[in-house]
Amino acid sequence: NFTGPSKFIAGTDFLRTWFGARKYCRQYHTDLASSLNSTDDNYLQLLSASHGDSWIGLYRDTWKWADGSNATNVPWAPGKPNNAVGNANCASLKGGLFSDESCTNLHSFFCYTSSPMRGQIIRLQVMSDGSLLDSAVQSSVLAQ
């Protein structure tokens, strides 16, 4: 079951910058956590209560999630985002609410994971009057 809290993995054994956390999440999971609905917001807020200030996959480009989707209905802390330091381009969870801050600060983080992919092997038998060693035939096969 990859819904609710099981789709979020906390990276709390070490602190990283936002970019370091994103790199780690992309290497070992899927990406930094995106909160696409109020249920996700609630789970992340509960997780952050036990893990402290934590990076999530929200960044300033008219505020988007790490997966490129637009951020709407974000539960910002009062007065946030305010870009108070002039380079507060990344978002973290602080006390269960979203806050903008410098991407170079060090925090725990939450990765998003998706359900395992199922692989499928397909065997094809190609019948042709031409030779598969012919470069034109190979190009035609590869183009499809």
N, CA, C and O of each residue as an XYZ file, in Angstrom:
576
protein
N       0.846     -1.186      0.000
C       0.000      0.000      0.000
C       0.888      1.246      0.000
O       1.599      1.500      0.972
N       0.851      2.008     -1.066
C       1.681      3.203     -1.179
C       0.814      4.452     -1.165
O       0.945      5.329     -2.019
N      -0.070      4.516     -0.184
C      -0.886      5.705      0.021
C      -0.647      6.186      1.439
O      -0.092      5.461      2.265
N      -1.061      7.386      1.713
C      -0.908      7.919      3.057
C       0.546      7.979      3.473
O       1.418      8.273      2.656
N       0.817      7.699      4.753
C       2.182      7.876      5.254
C       3.187      6.910      4.645
O       4.386      7.187      4.673
N       2.734      5.772      4.088
C       3.689      4.812      3.537
C       4.354      5.319      2.268
O       5.345      4.736      1.829
N       3.844      6.381      1.668
C       4.507      6.898      0.472
C       5.552      7.963      0.797
O       6.211      8.476     -0.107
N       5.710      8.301      2.080
C       6.720      9.265      2.499
C       7.789      8.571      3.331
O       7.473      7.783      4.223
N       9.035      8.856      3.046
C      10.161      8.283      3.774
C      10.957      9.429      4.365
O      11.340     10.358      3.654
N      11.205      9.365      5.661
C      11.950     10.436      6.330
C      13.441     10.174      6.219
O      13.906      9.066      6.486
N      14.192     11.201      5.822
C      15.650     11.142      5.812
C      16.162     11.912      7.006
O      16.490     13.094      6.896
N      16.232     11.249      8.149
C      16.542     11.965      9.386
C      17.893     11.603      9.983
O      18.295     12.195     10.984
N      18.597     10.652      9.399
C      19.889     10.248      9.964
C      20.982     11.275      9.691
O      22.050     11.227     10.300
N      20.720     12.181      8.797
C      21.711     13.187      8.426
C      20.990     14.424      7.931
O      19.862     14.340      7.444
N      21.630     15.558      8.053
C      21.056     16.829      7.610
C      21.652     17.182      6.258
O      22.827     16.923      5.999
N      20.843     17.768      5.410
C      21.301     18.147      4.071
C      20.691     19.488      3.673
O      19.696     19.935      4.243
N      21.320     20.119      2.674
C      20.706     21.280      2.039
C      19.510     20.781      1.238
O      19.327     19.575      1.076
N      18.699     21.703      0.738
C      17.551     21.292     -0.076
C      18.030     20.523     -1.297
O      17.461     19.486     -1.638
N      19.073     21.022     -1.962
C      19.568     20.358     -3.165
C      20.194     19.005     -2.840
O      20.048     18.057     -3.612
N      20.888     18.904     -1.705
C      21.447     17.628     -1.279
C      20.358     16.617     -0.958
O      20.482     15.437     -1.285
N      19.288     17.084     -0.314
C      18.163     16.209      0.007
C      17.479     15.738     -1.271
O      17.118     14.567     -1.392
N      17.303     16.643     -2.216
C      16.667     16.276     -3.481
C      17.512     15.243     -4.226
O      16.976     14.282     -4.776
N      18.818     15.440     -4.242
C      19.713     14.487     -4.911
C      19.604     13.109     -4.259
O      19.516     12.093     -4.950
N      19.611     13.082     -2.929
C      19.488     11.813     -2.207
C      18.161     11.135     -2.547
O      18.136      9.948     -2.875
N      17.065     11.879     -2.471
C      15.749     11.300     -2.750
C      15.671     10.760     -4.173
O      15.125      9.679     -4.395
N      16.206     11.492     -5.125
C      16.162     11.033     -6.513
C      17.036      9.804     -6.732
O      16.734      8.968     -7.584
N      18.108      9.694     -5.973
C      18.999      8.546     -6.133
C      18.405      7.285     -5.504
O      18.526      6.200     -6.074
N      17.770      7.411     -4.345
C      17.327      6.234     -3.606
C      15.817      6.017     -3.574
O      15.366      4.930     -3.211
N      15.038      7.006     -3.939
C      13.584      6.866     -3.888
C      12.999      7.426     -5.184
O      13.281      6.897     -6.259
N      12.204      8.467     -5.106
C      11.645      9.090     -6.302
C      12.016     10.559     -6.353
O      12.616     11.007     -7.330
N      11.672     11.317     -5.325
C      11.978     12.748     -5.275
C      11.665     13.243     -3.870
O      11.180     12.487     -3.028
N      11.947     14.522     -3.626
C      11.490     15.128     -2.375
C       9.966     15.087     -2.345
O       9.317     15.124     -3.391
N       9.408     15.013     -1.166
C       7.969     14.842     -1.005
C       7.191     16.020     -1.571
O       7.529     17.181     -1.340
N       6.152     15.696     -2.313
C       5.191     16.682     -2.797
C       3.883     16.444     -2.064
O       3.478     15.301     -1.851
N       3.238     17.507     -1.688
C       1.963     17.425     -0.989
C       0.895     17.929     -1.940
O       0.723     19.136     -2.111
N       0.184     17.011     -2.553
C      -0.741     17.392     -3.613
C      -2.184     17.524     -3.149
O      -3.059     17.895     -3.931
N      -2.435     17.221     -1.879
C      -3.800     17.346     -1.363
C      -3.753     17.488      0.158
O      -2.691     17.374      0.769
N      -4.895     17.734      0.748
C      -4.929     17.976      2.195
C      -4.560     16.727      2.989
O      -4.044     16.842      4.101
N      -4.811     15.549      2.450
C      -4.414     14.317      3.140
C      -2.903     14.234      3.234
O      -2.361     13.908      4.291
N      -2.207     14.532      2.121
C      -0.742     14.562      2.139
C      -0.242     15.618      3.120
O       0.699     15.373      3.875
N      -0.874     16.795      3.109
C      -0.486     17.860      4.051
C      -0.535     17.339      5.482
O       0.398     17.538      6.260
N      -1.633     16.670      5.818
C      -1.806     16.169      7.184
C      -0.738     15.150      7.552
O      -0.185     15.204      8.651
N      -0.441     14.223      6.648
C       0.586     13.214      6.929
C       1.949     13.863      7.115
O       2.678     13.523      8.047
N       2.296     14.795      6.232
C       3.598     15.451      6.354
C       3.684     16.275      7.637
O       4.734     16.317      8.278
N       2.594     16.923      8.010
C       2.592     17.702      9.248
C       2.788     16.799     10.463
O       3.502     17.162     11.398
N       2.161     15.628     10.453
C       2.343     14.680     11.555
C       3.778     14.162     11.597
O       4.375     14.066     12.669
N       4.327     13.830     10.434
C       5.709     13.345     10.382
C       6.685     14.411     10.861
O       7.637     14.109     11.580
N       6.448     15.656     10.462
C       7.387     16.719     10.834
C       7.366     16.987     12.337
O       8.355     17.458     12.898
N       6.250     16.691     12.986
C       6.175     16.896     14.434
C       7.198     16.030     15.165
O       7.719     16.425     16.208
N       7.485     14.849     14.614
C       8.448     13.965     15.278
C       9.859     14.078     14.703
O      10.808     13.584     15.312
N      10.014     14.718     13.544
C      11.332     14.803     12.898
C      11.924     16.203     12.894
O      13.072     16.377     12.486
N      11.185     17.190     13.329
C      11.704     18.555     13.346
C      11.646     19.210     11.975
O      11.016     18.693     11.052
N      12.310     20.353     11.854
C      12.312     21.092     10.590
C      12.814     20.180      9.478
O      13.866     19.552      9.605
N      12.056     20.112      8.392
C      12.364     19.155      7.329
C      12.082     19.748      5.960
O      11.098     20.459      5.760
N      12.972     19.438      5.019
C      12.768     19.857      3.638
C      11.645     19.052      3.001
O      11.475     17.863      3.271
N      10.881     19.733      2.145
C       9.910     19.097      1.266
C      10.230     19.565     -0.143
O      11.080     20.436     -0.326
N       9.576     19.011     -1.124
C       9.924     19.297     -2.513
C       9.295     20.541     -3.096
O       8.932     20.546     -4.272
N       9.155     21.584     -2.323
C       8.550     22.827     -2.806
C       9.633     23.880     -2.970
O      10.431     24.102     -2.059
N       9.663     24.535     -4.138
C      10.672     25.559     -4.398
C      10.045     26.722     -5.149
O       9.004     26.586     -5.792
N      10.712     27.876     -5.050
C      10.177     29.094     -5.654
C      10.523     29.157     -7.137
O      11.676     29.374     -7.511
N       9.547     28.972     -7.941
C       9.537     29.228     -9.380
C       8.052     29.446     -9.613
O       7.393     28.682    -10.319
N       7.555     30.482     -9.016
C       6.127     30.658     -8.745
C       5.632     29.475     -7.917
O       4.515     29.000     -8.125
N       6.431     29.007     -7.004
C       6.211     27.885     -6.097
C       5.676     26.655     -6.820
O       4.488     26.532     -7.116
N       6.616     25.755     -7.087
C       6.311     24.480     -7.733
C       6.848     23.345     -6.881
O       7.740     23.530     -6.053
N       6.285     22.169     -7.101
C       6.792     20.963     -6.459
C       7.963     20.429     -7.259
O       8.117     20.753     -8.436
N       8.786     19.613     -6.625
C       9.976     19.056     -7.271
C       9.618     18.277     -8.531
O      10.441     18.157     -9.439
N       8.398     17.746     -8.596
C       7.988     17.010     -9.792
C       7.509     17.937    -10.912
O       7.102     17.463    -11.972
N       7.553     19.263    -10.685
C       7.188     20.240    -11.708
C       5.751     20.726    -11.637
O       5.394     21.665    -12.348
N       4.914     20.118    -10.803
C       3.518     20.545    -10.723
C       3.403     21.840     -9.911
O       4.197     22.100     -9.006
N       2.398     22.639    -10.259
C       2.176     23.906     -9.561
C       1.661     23.656     -8.150
O       0.872     22.739     -7.919
N       2.108     24.470     -7.222
C       1.677     24.353     -5.826
C       0.455     25.233     -5.608
O       0.505     26.446     -5.815
N      -0.629     24.621     -5.193
C      -1.848     25.366     -4.879
C      -2.298     24.984     -3.476
O      -1.998     23.891     -2.995
N      -3.012     25.879     -2.830
C      -3.550     25.645     -1.486
C      -2.475     25.173     -0.506
O      -2.691     24.229      0.254
N      -1.339     25.825     -0.529
C      -0.226     25.459      0.354
C      -0.512     25.978      1.765
O      -0.852     27.149      1.931
N      -0.378     25.122      2.786
C      -0.631     25.555      4.167
C       0.569     26.307      4.753
O       1.279     25.787      5.614
N       0.786     27.540      4.274
C       1.913     28.350      4.742
C       1.717     28.765      6.193
O       0.589     28.951      6.650
N       2.807     28.905      6.901
C       2.783     29.497      8.240
C       2.338     30.953      8.091
O       2.520     31.535      7.022
N       1.764     31.553      9.127
C       1.346     32.955      9.041
C       2.501     33.857      8.588
O       3.612     33.774      9.111
N       2.216     34.719      7.605
C       3.222     35.650      7.091
C       4.186     35.052      6.092
O       5.097     35.741      5.633
N       4.013     33.787      5.740
C       4.892     33.113      4.784
C       4.139     32.862      3.490
O       2.914     32.752      3.541
N       4.768     32.768      2.364
C       6.194     33.024      2.142
C       6.455     34.525      2.112
O       5.623     35.304      1.648
N       7.620     34.915      2.613
C       7.937     36.344      2.639
C       9.321     36.669      2.080
O       9.669     37.841      1.943
N      10.105     35.658      1.760
C      11.449     35.857      1.201
C      12.242     36.867      2.030
O      12.908     37.747      1.484
N      12.163     36.731      3.341
C      12.769     37.701      4.258
C      14.272     37.860      4.069
O      14.800     38.956      4.255
N      14.962     36.799      3.707
C      16.423     36.880      3.567
C      16.848     37.133      2.123
O      18.042     37.187      1.828
N      15.881     37.287      1.226
C      16.194     37.596     -0.170
C      16.553     36.394     -1.019
O      16.646     36.511     -2.241
N      16.756     35.246     -0.402
C      17.042     34.043     -1.181
C      16.306     32.838     -0.592
O      16.808     31.715     -0.636
N      15.134     33.074     -0.052
C      14.333     32.002      0.548
C      13.545     31.307     -0.556
O      12.346     31.532     -0.720
N      14.233     30.468     -1.302
C      13.657     29.870     -2.501
C      13.219     28.424     -2.330
O      12.763     27.801     -3.289
N      13.349     27.883     -1.127
C      12.951     26.503     -0.868
C      12.016     26.475      0.332
O      12.037     27.375      1.173
N      11.197     25.433      0.401
C      10.224     25.338      1.491
C      10.554     24.182      2.422
O      11.008     23.117      2.001
N      10.310     24.431      3.693
C      10.480     23.393      4.706
C       9.215     23.326      5.544
O       8.374     24.224      5.511
N       9.102     22.250      6.287
C       8.039     22.121      7.274
C       8.607     22.522      8.619
O       9.591     21.946      9.084
N       7.990     23.503      9.238
C       8.403     23.979     10.563
C       7.165     23.987     11.439
O       6.213     24.723     11.179
N       7.182     23.178     12.460
C       6.024     23.123     13.350
C       4.751     22.727     12.635
O       3.664     23.152     13.025
N       4.867     21.926     11.601
C       3.707     21.443     10.867
C       3.202     22.375      9.786
O       2.247     22.036      9.089
N       3.820     23.555      9.622
C       3.401     24.495      8.580
C       4.548     24.746      7.616
O       5.714     24.567      7.969
N       4.222     25.156      6.410
C       5.228     25.374      5.380
C       5.855     26.752      5.546
O       5.172     27.733      5.842
N       7.160     26.806      5.349
C       7.903     28.052      5.511
C       8.935     28.162      4.400
O       9.519     27.158      3.992
N       9.163     29.379      3.907
C      10.203     29.577      2.891
C      11.504     29.951      3.577
O      11.505     30.681      4.569
N      12.613     29.450      3.047
C      13.918     29.760      3.622
C      15.017     29.481      2.612
O      14.766     28.971      1.520
N      16.228     29.820      2.992
C      17.377     29.605      2.120
C      17.584     28.114      1.891
O      17.516     27.318      2.828
N      17.834     27.743      0.650
C      18.027     26.337      0.274
C      19.312     25.748      0.842
O      19.499     24.531      0.804
N      20.201     26.591      1.368
C      21.483     26.101      1.886
C      21.433     25.726      3.363
O      22.410     25.200      3.897
N      20.308     25.987      4.032
C      20.163     25.559      5.425
C      20.170     24.033      5.485
O      19.827     23.367      4.508
N      20.554     23.493      6.611
C      20.617     22.041      6.786
C      19.414     21.543      7.580
O      19.122     22.045      8.666
N      18.718     20.545      7.022
C      17.531     19.969      7.667
C      17.437     18.489      7.376
O      18.114     17.963      6.493
N      16.579     17.825      8.140
C      16.096     16.505      7.764
C      15.225     16.714      6.525
O      15.045     17.850      6.086
N      14.694     15.657      5.970
C      13.885     15.806      4.759
C      12.960     14.617      4.596
O      13.129     13.584      5.243
N      11.984     14.780      3.723
C      11.049     13.708      3.404
C      11.118     13.409      1.918
O      11.006     14.302      1.079
N      11.305     12.134      1.613
C      11.278     11.676      0.226
C       9.900     11.090     -0.062
O       9.184     10.654      0.839
N       9.564     11.094     -1.309
C       8.341     10.472     -1.794
C       8.748      9.178     -2.472
O       9.761      9.132     -3.170
N       7.979      8.143     -2.275
C       8.242      6.893     -2.977
C       6.960      6.452     -3.654
O       5.865      6.771     -3.191
N       7.089      5.739     -4.721
C       5.913      5.261     -5.436
C       5.902      3.744     -5.397
O       6.892      3.106     -5.039
N       4.777      3.188     -5.766
C       4.672      1.734     -5.748
C       5.670      1.132     -6.727
O       5.983      1.736     -7.753
N       6.166     -0.055     -6.410
C       7.142     -0.684     -7.308
C       6.560     -0.870     -8.700
O       5.378     -1.175     -8.864
N       7.397     -0.685     -9.675
C       6.981     -0.845    -11.063
C       6.994     -2.332    -11.415
O       7.857     -3.080    -10.957
N       6.045     -2.743    -12.216
C       6.040     -4.112    -12.710
C       6.714     -4.131    -14.063
O       6.390     -3.341    -14.950
N       7.643     -5.030    -14.205
C       8.305     -5.184    -15.494
C       7.558     -6.194    -16.343
O       6.924     -7.113    -15.826
N       7.639     -6.015    -17.629
C       6.993     -6.947    -18.533
C       7.938     -7.203    -19.689
O       8.449     -6.270    -20.309
N       8.165     -8.465    -19.972
C       9.035     -8.842    -21.083
C       8.151     -9.287    -22.230
O       7.256    -10.115    -22.067
N       8.418     -8.729    -23.373
C       7.664     -9.076    -24.573
C       8.636     -9.690    -25.570
O       9.679     -9.113    -25.880
N       8.283    -10.845    -26.054
C       9.113    -11.501    -27.069
C       8.424    -11.322    -28.415
O       7.225    -11.562    -28.554
N       9.192    -10.903    -29.385
C       8.671    -10.670    -30.726
C       9.355    -11.595    -31.715
O      10.540    -11.906    -31.596
N       8.590    -12.015    -32.672
C       9.186    -12.741    -33.777
C       8.965    -11.874    -35.007
O       7.831    -11.574    -35.381
N      10.058    -11.481    -35.623
C       9.991    -10.603    -36.783
C      10.187    -11.442    -38.036
O      11.147    -12.203    -38.155
N       9.258    -11.284    -38.960
C       9.369    -11.990    -40.237
C       9.502    -10.931    -41.317
O       8.708     -9.993    -41.390
N      10.504    -11.093    -42.141
C      10.750    -10.096    -43.173
C      11.393    -10.766    -44.372
O      12.113    -11.757    -44.250
N      11.112    -10.193    -45.538
C      11.769    -10.676    -46.751
C      13.190    -10.141    -46.830
O      14.036    -10.704    -47.525
N      13.452     -9.044    -46.111
C      14.781     -8.435    -46.122
C      15.660     -9.040    -45.045
O      15.182     -9.766    -44.173
N      16.910     -8.746    -45.108
C      17.872     -9.235    -44.129
C      17.909     -8.280    -42.936
O      17.969     -7.062    -43.109
N      17.873     -8.837    -41.728
C      17.968     -8.004    -40.535
C      19.356     -7.403    -40.378
O      19.565     -6.534    -39.532
N      20.294     -7.856    -41.180
C      21.633     -7.279    -41.160
C      21.714     -6.025    -42.029
O      22.684     -5.272    -41.946
N      20.693     -5.801    -42.863
C      20.652     -4.626    -43.738
C      20.389     -3.383    -42.883
O      19.458     -3.369    -42.077
N      21.206     -2.342    -43.057
C      21.081     -1.142    -42.217
C      19.739     -0.437    -42.400
O      19.224      0.139    -41.442
N      19.163     -0.466    -43.590
C      17.863      0.169    -43.817
C      16.769     -0.557    -43.038
O      15.870      0.081    -42.489
N      16.842     -1.879    -42.989
C      15.861     -2.662    -42.240
C      16.036     -2.404    -40.742
O      15.048     -2.240    -40.025
N      17.277     -2.365    -40.264
C      17.535     -2.088    -38.851
C      16.995     -0.717    -38.456
O      16.385     -0.566    -37.398
N      17.222      0.283    -39.309
C      16.722      1.634    -39.025
C      15.210      1.648    -38.946
O      14.634      2.308    -38.081
N      14.568      0.922    -39.846
C      13.113      0.870    -39.865
C      12.570      0.203    -38.602
O      11.580      0.662    -38.032
N      13.215     -0.878    -38.164
C      12.781     -1.577    -36.954
C      12.975     -0.693    -35.730
O      12.092     -0.617    -34.876
N      14.117     -0.026    -35.637
C      14.401      0.823    -34.482
C      13.499      2.047    -34.421
O      13.249      2.581    -33.340
N      13.012      2.492    -35.564
C      12.155      3.680    -35.602
C      10.763      3.394    -35.056
O      10.019      4.323    -34.739
N      10.402      2.117    -34.943
C       9.044      1.787    -34.492
C       8.975      1.560    -33.037
O       7.901      1.274    -32.507
